[in-house]
């Protein structure tokens, strides 16, 4: 009698635990395998089974017919700046300033990101812990957006003598290893999942890649981050900073172009992920007029992008693992996955390109058994695309029709 009553209480408390069977024309993943007549069974926020044909549909399950579409795993963008918001209609007007208004504006970026099939992001740098506020709001279900892993303030080098400024690092700006330690602890205490370090100049219209932190400072930063069990991503546009970041033991190196063959060979022997972010310089060049960039700057953005593409091609050939990072800011959200097209131009198959936004990215985030695959025990992060992504990567980029994140449908653009 007690057991029956207990079971009743459990059932009453878990109304969301209904079993749903999603039927797809095909299901594909980064291994290049394609399963016809796929059935994905979801309970709560998790995939419980995957099969094929009517017999894979459990009795009593709610069935969602998506047989017109192909299922791919929810995508992961490992480099965003979700809280960088500007109005495309008034691009010269700075974005909101107060913490609350930044978070509310950034909610639009979160929605546009979901529409690209991206259900998880690593957000690499934000002011005033707005990224932490967003992450927590999304996790609580009060904001709709991708699952976020965030870094708080990125650490950047403050190039002024200690005497002229207060000694407490503010806004992540640090001068030496002592301040690096303080700043990393501050991000960890605030609730950051990752540490971000800007190891070279270069951002927006500026593509100079001058190393800012020394090799030793990067090594200390990686050691301190790891002592708190936090991974570290180091930004470097230039070659020397990229090499130093890789040698420092960063989990990922962001952006570098023009890396030499000897460094790529050494890199391939490490577990460091390369996040080229080729496409964001396309965005800046295409939006130069709105952003106020001049013709010389556009030419520099274009030549950096070509060098970045060539480096990605050589890195991929050398056996280095790549992950998809858009480096999206402003109104680039909604274009998060265009990077995948550059990876195919760099010599990857569509399946290999898909891996950069699924299995490779999940490995980088330390969640290879929860993210990046459609398999039992993984989060029910599933995207319906129209067409065959193994033949044409543009199917992933342009043909997203429906998105489930953690068992909830967050985008539905199916035509009746
Ligand atoms: Zn960035």
Boltz pocket constraint, residues with backbone or C-beta under 6 A from the ligand:
constraints:
  - pocket:
      binder: B
      contacts: [[A, 79], [A, 80], [A, 81], [A, 124], [A, 327]]
      max_distance: 6.0
